[in-house]
Amino acid sequence: MNVPPDLETLINKRLSTGGYDSVEDVLRAALEAQDEESWTEEERVALSAHIEEGYQQAERGELIDGAQARCEIQAMKDDWRLSNGDGPSC
């Protein structure tokens, strides 16, 4: 498969953030984002409530540093992988 240089740059930029483990993860996230039309109203309301909760926590100064956030997210990903029959990523 030939990937245009500008698309390869975008993929590599996403990979460098540490938020993705592979090119497949980047592409899957992009395609899922395009499929927002499939979200139910209930899912949208829940997401909005979650974002609002985070905003309110930030307003109250209840923030964690980036390293702790990455650690917690990695733990959630590992838990998810284990529940789906995969091993931890590390």
C-alpha positions in Angstrom: 0.0 0.0 0.0 1.3 3.4 -0.9 0.8 6.1 1.7 1.1 9.7 0.6 3.9 11.5 2.5 1.5 14.0 4.1 -0.7 11.2 5.5 2.4 9.3 6.7 3.5 12.5 8.5 0.1 12.8 10.2 0.1 9.2 11.3 3.7 9.5 12.7 2.7 12.7 14.5 -0.2 10.8 16.2 2.0 7.9 17.1 4.6 10.2 18.7 2.0 11.5 21.2 2.1 8.1 22.9 -1.7 7.9 22.7 -1.5 5.1 20.1 0.4 1.8 20.0 0.3 1.2 16.3 -0.6 2.6 12.9 -3.7 0.4 13.0 -4.8 2.2 16.3 -4.4 5.6 14.6 -6.4 4.6 11.5 -9.1 2.9 13.6 -9.5 6.0 15.8 -9.7 8.2 12.7 -12.3 6.0 11.0 -14.4 5.8 14.2 -14.3 9.5 14.5 -15.7 9.8 11.0 -18.5 7.5 12.1 -19.9 9.9 14.7 -23.2 9.6 13.0 -23.7 6.2 14.7 -23.6 7.7 18.2 -26.9 7.6 20.0 -28.3 10.7 21.7 -27.8 8.9 25.0 -24.1 8.4 24.2 -23.7 12.0 23.3 -25.4 13.2 26.5 -23.1 10.9 28.5 -20.0 12.2 26.8 -21.1 15.8 27.3 -21.7 15.1 31.0 -18.3 13.4 31.4 -16.6 16.4 29.7 -18.5 18.9 31.9 -17.5 16.9 35.0 -13.9 17.1 34.0 -14.2 20.8 33.3 -15.7 21.4 36.7 -12.9 19.4 38.4 -10.3 21.5 36.6 -12.1 24.7 37.7 -11.8 23.4 41.3 -8.1 22.7 40.8 -8.6 18.9 41.0 -6.0 18.1 38.3 -3.4 15.4 38.0 0.0 15.8 36.2 0.5 14.3 32.7 2.6 11.4 33.9 -0.1 10.3 36.3 -2.7 10.7 33.7 -0.7 8.6 31.2 -0.2 5.9 33.8 -3.9 5.7 34.7 -4.9 5.6 31.0 -2.4 2.8 30.3 -3.8 0.9 33.3 -7.3 1.3 31.8 -6.1 0.1 28.4 -4.3 -2.9 30.0 -7.5 -3.8 31.9 -9.5 -3.6 28.7 -7.0 -5.7 26.9 -7.1 -8.4 29.6 -10.9 -8.4 29.6 -10.8 -9.0 25.9 -8.3 -11.9 26.1 -5.2 -9.9 25.1 -2.2 -9.4 27.3 -0.9 -6.1 28.7 0.9 -3.8 26.3 4.0 -3.5 28.4 
